[in-house]
Amino acid sequence: MRQGVRITTDRKRDATCISDALNEYGSELEGDGRSWTVHLSASELELTAVLKALKDCLDENEIAMVKVMVADRAYAMEGTS
């Protein structure tokens, strides 16, 4: 079963970086000028890899924090800064 994943940040630059890092999972980027969201769909098996790729992206690009929604549950993920 596939689950919808949404990753939200305030900066377009960060969202673009995240979308690029998660491109192999069919990521799509949308924004309204105030916040930017990366949408994708992942199987339960892929979810661990998606979250690892996201964490690596945050750490490598000094992104402080993003909001992650998985199956309508909200989480915060912090990068190492």
C-alpha positions in Angstrom: 0.0 0.0 0.0 1.3 3.4 -0.9 1.1 6.4 1.5 1.0 10.0 0.7 4.0 12.0 2.0 4.1 15.8 2.2 7.2 17.8 3.2 6.7 21.5 3.9 9.2 24.3 4.3 9.2 28.1 4.2 11.9 28.5 1.6 11.6 27.6 -2.1 15.4 26.9 -2.3 15.0 24.2 0.5 11.9 22.7 -1.2 13.7 22.5 -4.5 16.6 20.8 -3.0 14.4 18.3 -1.2 12.3 17.6 -4.3 15.5 16.9 -6.3 16.8 14.6 -3.6 13.5 12.6 -3.6 13.0 12.7 -7.4 13.3 8.9 -7.7 10.1 8.7 -5.6 8.1 10.9 -8.0 8.3 14.1 -6.0 6.3 17.1 -7.1 6.8 20.6 -5.8 4.1 23.3 -5.2 4.1 26.6 -3.4 2.1 29.6 -2.7 4.9 32.1 -2.0 4.6 31.6 1.8 5.3 27.9 2.0 6.5 25.2 -0.3 5.4 21.5 -0.3 7.0 18.5 -1.8 4.4 15.7 -2.5 5.2 12.1 -3.2 3.8 8.6 -2.7 5.8 5.8 -1.1 5.2 2.2 -0.2 5.8 1.1 3.4 9.1 -0.4 2.2 10.2 2.8 0.5 9.2 5.0 3.4 12.4 4.3 5.4 14.5 5.1 2.3 12.5 8.3 1.7 13.0 9.5 5.3 16.8 8.6 5.1 17.2 10.5 1.8 15.3 13.5 3.3 17.5 13.5 6.5 20.6 13.3 4.4 19.4 16.3 2.3 18.7 18.3 5.4 22.1 17.6 6.9 24.0 18.2 3.7 22.3 21.4 2.8 22.0 22.9 6.4 18.2 22.9 6.3 17.1 23.5 9.9 13.7 21.8 9.9 10.8 20.7 7.8 7.3 19.5 8.5 6.6 15.9 7.3 3.1 14.5 6.9 2.7 10.8 6.4 -0.8 9.3 6.2 -2.3 12.4 7.8 0.1 12.3 10.8 2.4 15.3 11.3 6.1 15.1 12.2 9.0 17.5 12.4 12.4 16.5 11.0 15.5 18.5 12.0 18.7 18.7 10.1 22.2 18.9 11.7 23.4 22.5 11.7 
